[in-house]
Every structure is written in structure tokens, then in C-alpha cells.
Amino acid sequence: MFTGIIEEVGILKETRPEARSLKVVVQSKLPLDEIKIGDSICVEGMCLSCVGKDPTNKTFTVDAVGETVKRTTLSTWHKGRKLNLERALPATGRFDGHFVSGHVDCQGRVARIVNQGRQFNLAVNFPAEYRKFIAPKGSITVNGVSLTVAEITGCRFTVAVIPLTVRETTLQYLRPGEPVNIEVDLIARYIANFLSNNLETR
């Protein structure tokens, strides 16, 4: 479980295709001595397992399976890309942000960015089938960042992002037309599934 509060922005050093997965090597300032093999790390909104680390080069390696590559923006990444990083929330940790599973639901596409001084509004187009999960004032995750929906028009939502979040995450590098990883609100997903199953069994 994650919160969508980004710990650090890392750098993509390498992607390496293997038989059944894609190895992703990330350089970061996360404390590698505290990260164990098998630990979950949220990378640009994706919950991935650490399968290796190199303290000398300050890198860790995560595995992404085919379904993850297909559903997310991972296939568009290039060496040097900046990546939002968050370690899994410990049971004794203080909870901020909102419930984030790290299971990306779909890709959206940046429609518009308004960046005027302290105002940073980000509008994102998303697939129509996810409209039922997104509500004004509800939570949504974009590239791993916990955000609040300010407005919805059709299949486009807008979020207002505070300057600190822009400065401390990869949202500052987004451009119109760029794909982003979206995770809808975890609670909304389960409520919709529950109601759908109940209606089908009546």
C-alpha cells in the first residue's frame, strides 16, 4: 500500500528486456540499506518488486511483467527520464495522501496545462469506461502522485496542483499530449464492483 506522497524523483538508467519481464534500473537517493530484495516500490504509479540493488552506483532494479508494460506508460520511457518514487507504507507509518495500491488502471493523456505563477491546473483525458470511478473532490493518482479531482467534463478531469507538489515530482515535466499512468480511487473501484455484482445476481 502507498499514499501517493512522493519520496524522491529518481532517474531511469536502463530498461532491459528479459524472457518474461522487463528489468528497470533506477538511480535514486532512497536509502538502499533499508530496501530489501522483494520490497515493493511505487515507480511512476506502478507497484514493482525490487529484485536487485547496487549501493555503489546508488541504483535498484525492479521487474515489470508483460501486463504492466502493456497497461502503463513504461514502453515509452527513455534513459534519463525522471521517475516518481515511493516506498511501501510501513504498518507503523503516518498515513498521508490517499489509499494507493500501485495497480495502474489505465493510461490517460495530458490535454492541457495551465501554469501561471502559483496556479498549476492539469487536465487529463481518460478512457470512457473509467468515468464511473472518478468524482469531483474525489481522489485520483497520476504517475503515482496523490491528487484531488477539481472538475470533470465528459472524459476529462482537471486537478489543481500546489506548487510544492509540482516542484517535488515529475508533474513539472509533463507536456500536452503526453501519456500518464492513472489509478482511480481504490474505494470507488470496490464499491462499483460490489454494486455491479449485486445487480447481476438479482
C-alpha positions in Angstrom: 0.0 0.0 0.0 1.2 3.5 -0.9 -0.1 7.0 -0.2 0.8 9.0 -3.4 3.1 11.3 -1.4 6.3 11.1 -3.5 9.5 10.5 -1.5 12.0 11.2 -4.3 12.4 11.7 -8.0 14.8 9.1 -9.4 16.4 8.7 -12.9 15.9 5.8 -15.3 19.3 4.3 -16.1 18.3 1.3 -18.1 15.5 -0.9 -19.3 16.5 -4.5 -20.1 14.0 -6.9 -21.8 14.2 -10.5 -20.5 12.2 -13.6 -21.3 9.0 -12.8 -19.3 9.6 -9.4 -17.9 11.3 -6.0 -18.3 14.1 -5.1 -15.9 14.1 -1.4 -15.0 17.2 0.1 -13.3 16.6 3.3 -11.4 19.2 5.6 -9.8 17.9 7.2 -6.6 18.8 8.6 -3.2 16.4 6.3 -1.4 18.2 4.5 1.4 19.2 1.3 -0.2 20.3 -0.3 3.1 16.6 -0.1 4.2 15.3 -1.7 1.0 15.2 -5.5 0.9 15.0 -7.7 -2.2 11.3 -8.3 -2.7 10.2 -5.0 -1.3 7.6 -3.0 -3.2 8.5 0.4 -4.6 6.0 2.6 -6.5 7.6 3.8 -9.7 5.6 6.4 -11.6 2.4 4.9 -10.1 3.4 1.2 -10.6 3.9 -1.2 -7.7 7.0 -3.1 -8.6 9.2 -5.5 -6.7 12.9 -4.8 -6.0 14.9 -7.7 -7.5 18.4 -6.1 -7.1 20.4 -3.2 -5.8 23.8 -1.7 -6.3 24.8 0.6 -3.5 28.0 1.7 -5.3 26.0 3.2 -8.2 23.0 4.1 -6.0 20.7 2.0 -8.2 18.0 -0.5 -7.6 16.3 -2.9 -10.1 12.6 -3.7 -10.4 10.7 -6.2 -12.5 7.8 -5.4 -14.7 5.7 -8.2 -16.3 4.1 -8.0 -19.7 0.7 -6.9 -18.4 2.3 -4.0 -16.6 4.2 -2.9 -19.7 1.0 -3.1 -21.8 -1.2 -1.2 -19.4 1.2 1.6 -18.4 3.5 4.2 -20.0 6.6 2.1 -19.3 7.1 1.3 -23.0 7.5 5.0 -23.8 10.3 5.6 -21.2 13.8 6.6 -22.3 17.1 6.7 -20.5 17.4 9.7 -18.2 13.7 10.0 -17.6 12.7 11.3 -14.2 10.6 8.9 -12.1 8.4 9.4 -9.1 9.3 7.0 -6.3 7.6 6.0 -3.1 8.4 3.0 -0.8 5.5 1.0 0.5 3.9 2.4 3.7 5.1 0.6 6.8 2.4 -0.6 9.3 3.7 2.0 11.8 3.9 4.8 9.3 1.9 8.0 9.3 -0.7 8.0 6.6 -0.9 11.0 4.3 -2.3 11.3 0.7 -4.9 8.6 0.0 -5.1 4.8 -0.4 -2.9 3.9 -3.5 -2.4 0.3 -4.5 0.1 0.9 -7.3 -2.1 -1.0 -9.7 -2.4 1.3 -12.7 -6.0 1.1 -14.2 -5.3 2.9 -17.5 -3.4 5.4 -19.4 -4.6 9.0 -19.7 -3.3 11.7 -21.9 -2.4 15.3 -20.9 -5.0 17.6 -22.5 -4.0 21.0 -21.1 -1.6 22.5 -18.6 -2.2 26.0 -17.1 0.9 27.1 -15.2 0.6 30.8 -14.1 2.6 31.6 -11.1 1.1 29.7 -8.2 -1.7 28.2 -10.3 -0.9 24.8 -11.9 -4.0 23.1 -13.4 -3.6 19.8 -15.1 -6.3 18.4 -17.4 -6.2 14.8 -18.4 -8.3 12.8 -20.9 -9.1 9.2 -19.9 -10.9 6.2 -21.3 -14.7 6.4 -21.0 -15.1 3.1 -19.1 -13.4 4.7 -16.1 -15.8 7.6 -15.8 -17.9 5.9 -13.1 -14.8 5.7 -10.8 -14.0 9.4 -10.9 -15.9 12.1 -8.9 -15.4 15.8 -8.2 -13.4 16.2 -4.9 -12.5 12.5 -5.2 -9.0 11.1 -5.1 -7.0 10.1 -8.2 -3.4 9.1 -8.8 -1.4 10.5 -11.8 2.0 9.0 -12.2 2.0 7.9 -8.6 1.0 11.4 -7.2 -2.0 11.7 -4.9 -4.3 14.4 -6.3 -7.9 15.7 -5.8 -10.2 16.0 -8.8 -11.4 19.6 -9.1 -13.6 19.2 -12.2 -14.9 16.6 -14.7 -16.1 17.3 -18.1 -17.0 14.3 -20.2 -13.9 12.0 -20.2 -11.6 14.7 -18.9 -10.7 15.5 -15.3 -8.8 18.5 -14.0 -6.7 18.6 -10.9 -5.3 21.7 -9.2 -1.7 21.0 -8.0 0.0 23.0 -5.3 3.5 24.5 -6.2 5.3 22.1 -3.7 3.9 19.0 -5.4 4.8 20.4 -8.8 8.3 21.1 -7.6 8.9 17.8 -5.9 7.5 15.4 -8.5 7.7 14.7 -12.2 4.5 16.6 -12.9 6.7 19.6 -13.7 8.0 17.8 -16.8 4.6 16.9 -18.3 3.6 18.3 -21.7 0.3 18.3 -23.6 -0.2 15.0 -25.5 2.0 13.0 -23.1 0.6 9.7 -21.7 0.3 9.3 -17.9 -0.5 6.4 -15.6 -3.8 6.7 -13.8 -5.1 4.8 -10.8 -8.7 5.5 -9.8 -9.8 5.8 -6.2 -9.4 2.4 -4.6 -12.7 2.6 -2.6 -14.7 3.7 -5.7 -13.3 0.7 -7.6 -14.6 -1.7 -5.0 -17.9 0.0 -4.5 -18.6 -0.1 -8.3 -17.6 -3.8 -8.4 -19.8 -4.6 -5.4 -22.9 -2.8 -6.9 -22.3 -4.3 -10.3 -22.1 -7.9 -8.9 -25.2 -7.4 -6.8 -27.3 -6.1 -9.7 -26.2 -9.0 -11.9 -27.3 -11.6 -9.3 -30.8 -10.1 -8.8 
